[in-house]
């Protein structure tokens, strides 16, 4: 089963994709946006069709005390928009500290700050998706 992983940020949407067996997540791309969520949904919908995606995993940003803030509520609304447009299930995955982890991976790899800024969201999407895939394997 092939999945897309999404990390919705305030200016970008990081996208990752799994292999066709749903085992390994890889970075796909980053889409910049100016809060044009309908355009983002259309672009994700095209990817779903083009890549034969069978499920979407959307990062759900929670506060450290497990509550939802503004960004969490925005992700829930984005999930609803996706569900209206695509015919595949949309799953939520807790994404606390994924951007921190993604930055740490890139720093450890010796990537400059300028280059990190361009790819960090797709790396975060990869971490979100891989966490989901690993959890699914255990079931």
C-alpha positions as CSV (number, residue, x, y, z in Angstrom):
1,X,0.0,0.0,0.0
2,X,1.5,3.3,-1.1
3,X,1.1,6.4,1.2
4,X,1.8,10.1,1.1
5,X,3.0,11.8,4.2
6,X,2.2,15.5,4.7
7,X,3.7,18.1,7.0
8,X,1.6,21.2,6.8
9,X,3.5,24.3,7.7
10,X,2.6,27.9,7.7
11,X,4.4,28.6,4.4
12,X,5.2,25.1,3.0
13,X,3.7,21.6,2.7
14,X,6.4,18.9,3.0
15,X,5.6,15.7,1.1
16,X,7.0,12.2,1.5
17,X,6.0,9.0,-0.2
18,X,6.3,5.4,0.8
19,X,7.4,2.5,-1.4
20,X,4.6,0.4,-2.9
21,X,4.7,-2.0,0.0
22,X,4.3,0.7,2.6
23,X,7.5,-0.1,4.4
24,X,10.0,2.8,3.7
25,X,9.2,6.5,3.5
26,X,11.2,8.9,1.3
27,X,11.2,12.6,0.7
28,X,9.3,13.7,-2.3
29,X,9.1,17.5,-2.4
30,X,8.1,20.7,-0.8
31,X,5.3,23.0,-2.0
32,X,5.3,26.6,-1.0
33,X,2.0,28.3,-0.3
34,X,0.5,31.5,1.0
35,X,-2.3,29.8,2.9
36,X,-3.9,28.8,-0.4
37,X,-5.2,25.6,1.1
38,X,-7.6,24.8,-1.8
39,X,-4.6,24.9,-4.2
40,X,-2.7,22.6,-1.9
41,X,-5.6,20.1,-1.8
42,X,-5.7,20.2,-5.6
43,X,-2.0,19.5,-5.9
44,X,-2.2,16.6,-3.4
45,X,-5.2,15.2,-5.2
46,X,-3.1,15.2,-8.5
47,X,-0.3,13.4,-6.7
48,X,-2.7,10.8,-5.3
49,X,-3.9,10.0,-8.8
50,X,-0.4,10.2,-10.5
51,X,1.4,8.1,-7.9
52,X,-1.4,5.7,-7.2
53,X,-1.6,6.6,-3.5
54,X,-3.9,4.5,-1.3
55,X,-3.7,6.5,1.9
56,X,-2.5,9.9,3.2
57,X,-0.8,10.5,6.5
58,X,-1.2,14.1,7.8
59,X,0.9,15.3,10.6
60,X,-1.1,16.6,13.6
61,X,0.8,19.2,15.6
62,X,-0.1,18.9,19.3
63,X,1.2,20.9,22.2
64,X,3.5,19.0,24.6
65,X,0.5,18.7,27.0
66,X,-1.4,16.8,24.3
67,X,-3.8,19.7,23.5
68,X,-4.5,21.1,20.1
69,X,-3.6,24.7,19.3
70,X,-4.2,26.8,16.3
71,X,-2.0,24.7,14.0
72,X,-3.6,21.5,15.2
73,X,-7.0,22.9,14.4
74,X,-5.8,24.0,11.0
75,X,-4.5,20.5,10.3
76,X,-8.0,19.1,11.2
77,X,-9.6,21.5,8.8
78,X,-7.0,20.6,6.1
79,X,-7.8,16.9,6.7
80,X,-11.5,17.6,6.1
81,X,-10.7,19.5,2.8
82,X,-8.6,16.5,1.7
83,X,-11.3,14.0,2.5
84,X,-13.8,16.0,0.4
85,X,-11.4,15.9,-2.6
86,X,-9.6,12.6,-2.6
87,X,-11.1,9.1,-2.4
88,X,-8.4,7.6,-0.2
89,X,-8.4,7.5,3.7
90,X,-6.6,10.4,5.5
91,X,-4.9,9.4,8.8
92,X,-3.6,11.7,11.4
93,X,-0.2,11.2,13.0
94,X,1.2,13.0,16.0
95,X,4.0,15.1,14.8
96,X,5.4,16.6,17.9
97,X,9.1,17.4,17.6
98,X,9.4,16.1,14.0
99,X,10.8,19.4,12.6
100,X,13.3,19.4,15.4
101,X,14.3,15.8,14.6
102,X,14.4,16.7,10.8
103,X,16.7,19.6,11.5
104,X,19.0,17.5,13.7
105,X,19.3,14.8,11.0
106,X,20.2,17.5,8.4
107,X,22.7,19.2,10.8
108,X,24.3,15.8,11.5
109,X,24.6,15.3,7.8
110,X,26.5,18.6,7.5
111,X,23.9,20.5,5.5
112,X,24.1,24.3,5.5
113,X,21.3,26.3,7.1
114,X,20.3,27.7,3.7
115,X,19.9,24.2,2.2
116,X,18.2,22.8,5.3
117,X,15.5,25.5,5.0
118,X,14.5,24.2,1.6
119,X,14.2,20.5,2.5
120,X,13.4,20.4,6.3
121,X,9.6,20.1,5.7
122,X,9.9,17.1,3.4
123,X,12.3,15.4,5.9
124,X,9.7,16.1,8.6
125,X,7.0,14.6,6.4
126,X,9.2,11.6,5.9
127,X,9.6,11.2,9.7
128,X,5.8,11.5,10.1
129,X,5.1,8.9,7.5
130,X,7.8,6.5,8.7
131,X,6.4,6.7,12.2
132,X,3.0,5.8,10.9
133,X,4.3,2.9,8.8
134,X,6.3,1.5,11.7
135,X,3.2,1.7,13.9
136,X,1.1,-0.1,11.2
137,X,3.7,-2.9,11.0
138,X,3.2,-3.6,14.7
139,X,-0.6,-4.1,14.3
